[in-house]
Amino acid sequence: MPFSKLLNARNVRVVVVDDDEDDFFLISDFIQTIEGANFTIDWCNNYHDAIKKINAREADIYFIDYRLGSHTGLELMQEVNKADFYEPMVLLTGKGNKDIDIKAMKSGATDYLIKSELTTEKLERCIRYSLDRAADLKQLKAQEYKYRNLFETSKDAVFITDLNLAFTEVNRAATQLFATPTTELLGKSLFDFLKENSQKKVLHDLFRKKEEINDLSVEIISATGENRPCLISLSFSDGSNEALIHGILHDITNLRKAEIANLQAQKLSANERLMRTLAHEIRNPLNNILLSVDHFTLPYNETEESQKNLVSIMQRNCIRINHIITELLDLTKPIEPVFKKHSLQEILDDSIALVSDRINLQKININKNYPDIPLEISANKSKLVIAMSNIMINAIEAMETGKGELNISIEPNAGHYHVSIKDNGRGIPQEYQQKLFEPFFTLKKNGIGLGLSASYSIIQSHKGDIRVESEPGKGSEFIISLNAESSMAG
């Protein structure tokens, strides 16, 4: 606080560090004659005791003599603990010396006084200036700490760059978003992490006009290859030496996933209503056909064998249609959350066994990469086996007979298990990838588009996530993320 306010609040504590008692009394007398002030003055004539007093913050201001026996006041100021130290230290000397003056300032001295030139006015001015400066410095440090703490603890990636968007300062969230240590990130350009060239062009054009950017949608690709949708805000700041750019990247990956999941849930709900309506409308006339076939009686003989076969075909297909309708209705029923602990490796092996006939017929080579330790999850095993096998069937059907490679792996990652089902098939065009898990969407000639939709619904019921990465001609990879914790049960 300012000098006058400090005096009104309490006594000003002064410590004089000097091995000459006469000099102490001289300095003390000068200080005591300062008008309107109230001082408590303590004397310390020992170098080591002075260090203890200063480190213990026993005074508001310290006057330190340059000569302290075998030591100097400069050594004392250099040895004290400077962490969060704001109390001013004033160096005293017998006669002026420019070199000592410079060294005193570098050692942290607030002021430099010559004993032979001391007066009440000089000491009053020195104390007032030193205490005011210390108060300002303390306030400045407090503000710096507050904003530094906001900078470092922000969950958004906060950074400063030069005009080429090369990072000069980043917070912890930025290193996590880019998956790059601070030492490696500094000097790299933000352009290095932008996925789309079109986004780079937009930023470049705005930079050229020096326009501020607010919540521009961009896609960041981290050093590990992970895509992260973000909102970026940038502002120009003219510093004392050079222009800087302050930036914030808000990761909206989870928000985007929630939006997709909500949209998917709405689509599933609409399709469930459609399936129930269709099932009802189809089942009524189907039952009439079945009843008619059951009452279709003919005096069968050898010449009428073909009619008998036709009736049998009608019966079988009516029953098959009825089964399909039942399966459709089953898809509309919510999955009961009955979970038990199961090994994820066992679930995948059971899924592989379920599609083993297709694997053998297609002459697919299967490669498994599992951790040696069993990875347990809370799951409805039978439903999860269906979900995994549906994905495997799609992978098998996408590969060429005799040339297929199906790679199935599990990777633990931060409380989750990532299951990868990867093929070397024909791949999926980019424009279709967002529709894969929608009911009735299919790229197969004879498919009805319910397999992946069912898989999505089952994985969602396990509080999991599924995404696909694919490139035409190079195959597809389905990545399923499942919670490794047992908190889902119940």
N, C-alpha and C positions, 0 to 999 in steps of 0.2 A: 504494500500500500504506500501512498505518498508519504514523505517525511513528516509533514505536519499531522497527518492522521495517525501515523505510527506513534508519535509522541503523545497524542491524546489518549491512545489506547492503553499504553503501558510504558514502563521504563525501557529505555534502550540499554541493552546489555553490551558492554564493551570489554574485550580482553586485550591487554597490552602484553605482547610477547617480547621481552627485552631482558638481557642479563645484567643491565645496569640499573640499579634502583633509583639513582638520581634522575635518569632519563624518564623512568616510569612516573615519578612524582611531577616532573615538568609537564609531561603529556597529560597526566591526570588533571593537573591544575588548569591547563588550557581548556580541557573538555568541560570541567565543572563550571567554568565561567560563561558557557554558552547560554544565552538568555532564552527563557521559555522552554528549556529542555530539562529532562529528568533522566539522569544516567546512573547506572550501576557499573562501576569499573573494577575489573579484576586484573591482578598481575600474575604473569607466568614467566619465570626466569629459566625454565628448563625446556630444552628442545623436545624431549620425548613426552613430557607432560603436556606441552603445547599441542602435539599431535593428537593426544587423547582428548583434550578439550575441544579441539576443532572437529574431530570425528564424532564427538558426542553432541555437537551443535549447541554448545553452552552459551554462545553469545550471538548478538545480531550483527556485530562487526568486529574484525580483528585487525589490530595494528601490530605489524611484525617487523622487528629490527633486522637489518641485513646481516649483522654480525651476531651469531649465537654460539659463542665458544668455537668448537671445532667444526660447527656446521654453519650454514647460511640460511637466511630467510627464504631464498629461492628454492633450496633443497626442501625446506619445510612445506612450502606451497605445492611442490611437485609430489610430495609423499602422501599428503592427506587424501582421504577418499573423496573423489570428485562426484560420485554418483548422487544425483539429486541434491547437489550442494549449491545453494544460491547465496549464502551469506558472504558479504564482501570482505576481501583481505587487502589491506593497504600496506605497502612496503615502505619502511623507514630506513634512511641511510644518513651517514654523517655528512657526506658531501655529494653533490650532483655527479652523475656518471651516465652518459647517454646509453652506453652499452648495457648497464645494469637496468636502466629504465625499460629498454626494449625487451630484455630477458624477463623482467618482472611481468610485463603485459602478457607475454607468451606463456608464463607459468600460471596465469589466472588472476593476477593482481588487478584490483579495480582502480587503484590509484598508486602514485609514487610521490613520496614527500621527503624533503630534506629537513633534518632535525633543526639545523641552525636557522632555518627560515620559517619555523612554525609560528603561527599566531592563532588566536581564538577564531578569527574570521576564516582563516584557511582551513582549520579543522572543522568548523561548522559547515562550511561549503563542501568539504570532502565527505563528511558524514552524510549530509543531506543528499548529495549527488549519488553516493555509493548505495545508500538505502533505497532511494528511488529507483536506481538502476537494477538493484537486486529484486525489488518488488516487480518491476516490469518484466525482468527476465523470468521470474518464477511464474508470472501470469502467462507469458509467452510459451513457456515449456508446458504448462498445464493445457493450454489450447492445442499445442502441437501433439501432446499425448492423446488428447481427446479425439482429434481428427485422424491421427495415426492409428488409433485403436479402431475407429470406424472404418478406415481404409483396410486394415489387416483382417478384421473380423467379418467384413461384409460377405454375405453368401453369393453376391454377384461378383463377377470378375471385373475388378477395377484396375485401370492401368494408365500410364502416361507414355506417350510416344513423341518422337520428333516428327517433322513434317513429311518424312518418308514412311510414317507409321511403323518405325522401328521402336521396339519396346525399350524404355529407359527405366521404368519402374513398374512392378506388378505386385498384386497381393496374392495370398495363398489360394484364393478361389480361382484366380487366373491360371496358376500352375496346375491346378486340378482339372480345369476345363480343357486346357491344351495338352494335358498329360506330359508336361515338360518341366524339369527343374528350373528354378529361377536363374541359375547361372547359365543355363543353355538358352533360356527364353530371351534374356536381355540381348539386344542387338538384332534379333529376328524381327521380321516384318509381319504385321497382321495379315497382309496379303498371302503369306505362306500358309495360313490356316483357313483361308476362304475356299470353299469347295467349288463354287461356280464362277466361271470367268465373267459372266454377266454381272454378278455382284461386285466383282473387282472393278469393272468398268463404271458402275453406278457410283461407287465410292470415289474413284479417281475423278469423275466429272464433278462431284460435289466438292471435292478438295480444291479443284482448280478454281471454283467459284468462292471458296472459303465459306461454304454454307454449313451451318450446324446441322447435325443429323440426330433425329429423335425417333427411337423405336423402329429402326429399319430392320426388316426381317432378313436374316442371313443364315447360312448353314456353315457351321464350323466343323472342320475335320481335324481331330486331335492327332498327336504323334503316334498313337496306337491304331489309327485308322477308324476311330469311332465317329459317326456323324452326330452332330448336336445342333438342332435348330435353336437359334438365339435371336434376341432383339438387341440391336446395338445403338448406342447413343454416343456421339462425339461432339466435343466443343473445342474451339480454338482459344488458347490463352497466351498472351504476349508476356513472357517472363522478362526478367531483368537483362538476361543475356541473349536468349533465343526464344523463338516461338515454340510452344508445346501444344500437344493435343491431349486432352483428358477424355478418357473413354470408359464406358460401362457396357459389359456384355451380360444380358440376363438370359440364363439358360431356361428355355421353355420346353425341354424334352419331356418332362413329366406332364406338363400341361397339355402338350400335343398328344401324348399317349392317352391321357384322360379324355380328350376331345374325340380321338379316334374310337376309343372304347365305348364312349357314350353314343357316338353315331352308329357304331356297329350294333350296340344293344337296341337302339331304335329300329334299325333295319331288321334285326332278328325278331323283334317283337311284332313288327308289321308282317313279316313272312310267316311267323307262327300263326297269326290270325288268318292269313291267306290259306295256309296248309289245313287248318281246322275246317275252314269253310269248304275247301275243295274236297277234303276227305269225306265230309258229310254229304256233299252233293254227288260224289262218285259212288259212295258205298250204297246209297239207296237203290239206284238202278242196278248196281252190281248184284245186290242181294236178290233182286227180281230175276236176273239172268240165271243165277245159281239155282234158285227154286224151280225155274222153268226147265233147266237142264236135268235136275234131279227127277222131274216128272216126265221127262222126254222118254217115252217107252216105244221101242220098235221091236217087231218080231225078227231079232237078229238072225241071220244065217250067213253062210260063207260069202254070198254075193254082196251082203250088206256090211262086210267087215270094214270097209272104208268109212262108212257112216259111224260105226262104233269108234273108230280112231278119232274122227272129228269131234265127237262128243267128249271123248277123253281129253283131247287137247283143250277144248273149251273149259272143262272142269279144272284142269291143272292150272291154266292161265288165270281163271277167275280167282282161284285160291292164291296164286302168286300175287295178283294185283291186291288182293285183300291183305296179304302180308306186308306189301310195300306201304299200303295206307296205314297199317298199324305202326310200322317203323317211322313213318312221317309224323304220326301223332306222338310217338315216344320222344321225338326230337323237340316237340313243343313243351314237354313236361320239364319242370325245373329239376336239376340233379340234386338229390338229397345229399347234404354235406356230411356223409358218414366217412370219416377219415381214420385210417390206422397207419402206423409206422411201417414203411416198406423200403426195401433197398432199391434205389433208382436203377442200379445195374440190373437187378432182377426184373424190374418192369420193362426195361429195354430189351433184355434177352427174351422175355415172354412175347413181346411185340414182334421181334425178329422171327421167333418160332411160328407165330400166327401167319406170317407172310412167307414162310420158307418155301412153300410150293411155287409161288411166283418167282422167288429168287432163283430156284433151281431151273424152272422152265426158261427163264430169261438168261440163264447162265451168268448171273451177276456175281461179281467178286465183292465180298463184304469185309470191311476192315473195322475193328473195334478198338477204341482207345479209352479205357476206363482207368480211374485211379484204383490202386490196389486195395485201399480201405473202403469198406461198404459205406455208401452215402445214403443216409436215411432221410426220407421225407414223409410228411403226413399226406396220405393220398387215398382216393377211392381207386384201388388198383385196377379193377376190371375196366372202369371208364377210361383211366389214363392209358391202359394198354390199347384200347380202341383208338384213342387220339393219336398215339405214336404210330400204330400200325397204318392208320389212314395216310399219315404223312409219308411213311415208308412206301406204301403202295403207289402214291403219286410219283415218288422219286424213281421207283422201279419202272413204271410205265413210261417215264420220260427218257429212259436210256435205251441204247441200241442193244439188241440181243448179242450176247457174247463179248461185248465191249464195256459193259457197265461196271462202275466202281462206286459202291455205296460205303461212305465213311460215316461212322457213328461214334461220337466222342462226348465226354463229360468233362467240364472244367469248373471247379469251385471258384467263386468270385464274390467276396464281400457279402456273406450271408445268403448267397444264391448259388444254385447249380445251373450252369448253362449247358444245355444239351444241343449238340449240333448234328443234324441229319443232312449230309451233303452228297450230291450226286454229280456225275459228269455228263448229264443228259443235254437236251436241246435248249434248256434255259427258258426263262419267261420274259417276254417283252416288258419294258418299264411301265408302259401304260396300263398293263393288266395286273401288276403286282399289288396295287391297292384294293383290287376287287376279289382277290383269291379266296378270302374267308367269308364272302357274301354267299348266302344260300342261293342255289340254282345257277351260280356262275361256274362255268367249266370251259376248258380249252380242249376237252376230249370229244371225239365224234359221238361216242355212245354214253357219255357221262351225264349225270343229272345234277352235279354240283352240290352234293350234300356232305361229302367226306371231310373236306377241309373246314367247312362250316361247323360240323359237329366237333371236330378237333379243337377249333377255336373256342367253342362254348365250354367244352370240358376243361381246357387249360385255364380259361377265365374263372371257372368255378373253383379251381385250385389256387386262385389268387396269383396266377402265373401270367406270363407274357409270351407272345410268339411274334416273330418277324421273319421276313424272307429277304435274302440277298441273292440276286440272280442277274446273269448276263446271257443274252441269246448266244447259243453255240458253245458256252463254257460251263453250263450246269447251274444248279441252284443249291442254296444252303438255307435250311429252316433252322432257326435258333430259338429254342424254348428256354425261358428262364423260370425256374421254380424256386419257391422259398425253401431255404435250408432249415428254417426253424420249425419247431413243433407246435407253434402257437395257434395254428389253424384248427387243430382238432378241437371239437366242442364248439 
